[in-house]
Amino acid sequence: MVKNRLVFLGTAGGRHMVFSQERKSGGLLLELDGKRIAVDPGPGALVHMQRLKLHPEKTDAVMLSHIHIDHSSDVNILLDGIEKPVLVAEEHCVRKKSDYYEHPRVSKYHQDKSKVFAVSADQSVDLDGLKIETAKTNHTCPCVGFVISGTKKIGYASDGIYFKGQEKYFEGCDLLILNVHIPKGFETADKYMSVDDAILFLRAMKRKPQLTVVTHISSLMLRANLWRQIKIISESTGCNVIFAEDFMELDLGNLSAAPRILK
């Protein structure tokens, strides 16, 4: 039986939380329809996968939404250990040079050993039966969200402030992952999604997700009482919303089941 699940290898967001490791970092590990995909493997992704016995060598693909270090630091070491890796990455992560960074996040060696899809918004990639679509974002650097469709439809909006129409990319998702960095009532500083943004996003959706998970937790969010912030989003939208915990595993076959924490 194929196990469809999502594991949060870490839930930290932004440089301060990542540096302190008050919340762990590492991105996501998605298992869907027999494929294993590491999404935005930030600092600690490989270490956490090994410690949790998640067999990183069996990963099929790595996906990068953007070049920022908290989303991409472990990409090369993961590609190094995978026999036939596939990389789906926002195009600036693999360019020789861009306006944002002098060097690509993924080394030439690791690009050469991988099957690389360099993507921008509004593109689609077929991953042996899984459909990966890219969504527009509004972040400080070029960035894409992802919608992964198989027997379940998983949406990951990645970083950036909400803009009108963003929600259309994620209509009909069974699970939606939002990187919510800013508590209720705080300014977004044109960088990250806020609780107010998340409310606008979910209210605008015509076909709301069965479950929405808030992650990319900042120090500001943590100290603003996560339970309260999630309650505000839930009560304002009528959606089922939870916040992610480090090493939390969601059963994609039963999203109404309580998550468990891997040890």
N, C-alpha and C positions, 0 to 999 in steps of 0.2 A: 504493500500500500504506500502510495506517494505521500510524504509528509509535507503539507503546505503550512509554512510558518514564517514569522518575522521575528528576528531577535535584535534587540537594541544593544549593540556592542558598547554604547556609551550615549549619554544624553546631554553632555556639556555643549554650550554654545558660546562663541566669542572667546577672544584670547585670554581674558582674565579667568574665566571658569576653566578653560582648558589648561592653562598654566598651573592653576591651583590644584586641579584634579579633585575638587570638592564633589563635583560630578565627573564621572569618567567620560572619556571621549573614545571615538572609534567608529561611529556611523552605524550602518544597518547591515544585517545579513538576511536576505530574502531567499526562501526556498519555495518555489512555485512550479508545479507540474514537472518535477524532476530536474529543474535547473536551480543552481545556487548562484546568487548574485550578491557581491559586496557593493554596497552603495555608500559613496562618500567616506572611504576608509581613512579617518583622521588618526591622530596620535593614539597608539595603543591597540589598533584594530587587530593586528596579527597576534599580539600578546594575549589579548582577551579571547580570541578564537582558539588559540592553543590551550589556554588554561581551562576553557569551558568544553574542551574536546569537541570542537565544531569542525575539525578537519579542514583547515584552510586550503590544503593541497587539492581538495575536491571541489573547490570553487570553479565555476565555469566562466564567470564574467565579472568585470569590475566596471562600475558606473561612477562617473564624476560629474557633478552638477556645475562645479566651478573650481577655480584654481586656488582659492584660499586654503591655507595650511591646515586649518581645523577640519577640512573636508577631504584632504588629499595626501596627507603626509606619508601614509603607508601604501600608496598605490604601487610604487616600484617594487617593494619587497613582496607584495602579494603576487604581482605579475611574475616575479622571479621564480616563485615556487609552484606556479600552476603550469601543468604540462603544455596545454594548448589554450592559452588565455585569449579571451575576447575583451576588448576595452571599448566602452561607449562613453565618450567624454566630450564635454563642451569644448569647442574647437581651440580655444586659447590654451587649454591644458596641454595640447600637443604641438602647438606651433613652435617653430624654431625661435621666433621672437615676436613679441606683440607690444602694444602700447602699455600693457599692464605689468609685464614682467620681462626681464632680460632673457630668461631661459624657460623652456616648457617645464611643466610639473612632471611630466612623464619623460624619462630619459630616452634618447635615441635607441639605445640597446633594447630597452623594454618595449618601445614601440615596434621595433623590427621583429621581435619575437612574438608579437601579439597580432591578432586580427583587429584592426582599429577602425572604429566609426567615429569620426570627428563631426560633431553635430552642433547645430544652433536651434533656435526655437522653430516649432512647426515642422519638425521632421519625424520620420518613422523608421525604425530598424526592426527587422525580423531576427529574433534570436531562437532559431530552431523551434518555431511554433509560438513562442511568446512575442507579443507585439509591444515594442517600446516606443512611446510617443513622447516628444519633447514639448514642454510648455514654456511660454514666455515668463520672465520674472522682471522685477525692478529692483536690482541690487546695486552695490557700489562697483561691481565689475561684471563682465559678461557672465551670465548664469542661466541655467535652464532648470525647470522642474521635469519630473518624469511621471508618466502613466504607464504602468506595466500591466498588460492584459493577457490573461489566460483563462483558466477556470474561475479565477477571481480577478478583480480589477483593483489595483493598488495605485494610489496617487501620492506623490511626494512633491510638495510645492517648493522645497528648498528655501533659500534665503531671499529676503527682500520685502519691501513694503507692498501692501495690497494695492492693486489698481483695478478699476472697473473693467469687468470682463474676464479677469483672471480665472474666476471660478468656472467659466465655461469649459476650460480644458479638463476639468475634473468631474464633470457631470457623470453620474452613474457609478462612481467608484464605490466598491464595498468598504474599503478602508482608505482614509485620508490622513496623511501625516503632515502636520503643519509645524514649521519652525517658528515658534512664538517667543520672542526675545524680550518684549517690553510689556510691563504690567498695565492694567487699566489706568487711563488718565495720564500716562507719561508720553512725552514726545518720541516719535520714532527715529528722529535724526536722519531720516531718508536712507536708512540702512536695513532695518529689520522689521519683521511683522510684529505688530502689537496685539494685545488682547482686543482692542477696538477694531483693528484690521481683521482679525479672525472672525469677529462677529459679523462684520460687513461681508466677508467672504462667504460664510456659511448661510447667512440670510439670503444672499443672492442666488444660491444654488436651487435649481428646480427639483433635482433628484438628489437628495441629501444622502451622504454616506451612512452606512449602518453604524460605523464607528469612526470617530476622529480622535487621533492621538497627538497631543502637543509635546514637542521635544525641543532640542536646542536650547536648553535651560540656561539662562544667564544668572549671574549673582543677583541682579536686580529682581528678576522673577522669583528666585528662591526666597529672597527676603520679603517679598510682597505677599507671601502665603500662597503657595501653589494651589492648595485646596480651594481657597477663595477665588483665585483667578479662573480656575476651571469651572467653578460653580457659576461665575458671572457669564462665561461663554455659553454654558449649557442652558441656563435660564433665559438668556437673551436670544437664543436661536432654536430652542427645542430639540437640539441634537444631543446624541450620546457622545460625550467628550470625556477623555481621561488624560492624565499626563503620564509620560513614559518614566519608567525607572531603569536604572542601569541593569543590563542583562535580563531585561523583561522579554519573555517569549509570548507571542500571540499566536493562537491557533487560528489560521485563516479559514479553516473549515467550520469554525464555530466562534464567531466574533463576539457572541454574547457570553461566552465562557470567561471566567475570571483569568486574567493573565497569571503566569507563574514566573518566578525569578530563578534563573539558572544559577547553580552553585559550582 
